[in-house]
Amino acid sequence: MKKTIIALVCGLAAPLAFAQTSTTIVVRGEQGPVSFALGTAANIVDAAGKAVTAPLRSGQRVRVYYTGPTERRTVERVIVEE
């Protein structure tokens, strides 16, 4: 019975652990293309600070604020400049 309860708890918790997906965005900078992990907690706003709900398009000018080392850059905020 104890094994059954543990299996049920793990089965219920697994979808929550894998639900935190992220998308990678690539920004062309002065040193060439740079990729970032765009998590669910990232804020995407315009220059006035208003939330942007439309998908980002290729070619848009953005300013990216991120945390983490080079190999694990995670976006905190994206400001769409256009």
Backbone hydrogen bonds, N-H to C=O, Kabsch-Sander energy under -0.5 kcal/mol:
donor,donor_aa,acceptor,acceptor_aa,energy
5,I,1,M,-2.2
6,I,2,K,-2.2
7,A,3,K,-2.4
8,L,4,T,-2.2
9,V,5,I,-2.4
10,C,6,I,-2.5
11,G,7,A,-2.4
12,L,8,L,-2.1
13,A,9,V,-2.0
14,A,10,C,-2.0
17,A,13,A,-1.7
18,F,14,A,-1.9
19,A,15,P,-0.8
20,Q,17,A,-0.5
21,T,19,A,-1.9
23,T,38,L,-2.4
25,I,36,F,-2.2
27,V,34,V,-3.3
29,G,27,V,-0.7
29,G,32,G,-2.3
32,G,29,G,-1.2
34,V,27,V,-2.7
36,F,25,I,-2.6
37,A,73,R,-2.7
38,L,23,T,-4.5
38,L,36,F,-0.6
39,G,37,A,-0.9
42,A,39,G,-1.1
43,N,76,E,-2.1
45,V,43,N,-0.6
45,V,78,V,-2.9
46,D,50,K,-2.3
47,A,80,V,-0.7
49,G,46,D,-2.0
52,V,44,I,-3.0
53,T,51,A,-0.6
60,Q,57,R,-1.7
62,V,60,Q,-0.5
63,R,79,I,-2.3
65,Y,77,R,-3.0
67,T,74,T,-2.3
72,R,69,P,-1.7
73,R,70,T,-0.8
74,T,67,T,-2.8
75,V,37,A,-2.6
76,E,65,Y,-3.0
77,R,65,Y,-1.9
78,V,43,N,-3.0
79,I,63,R,-2.8
80,V,45,V,-3.1
80,V,78,V,-0.6
81,E,61,R,-2.8
81,E,79,I,-0.6
82,E,61,R,-0.7
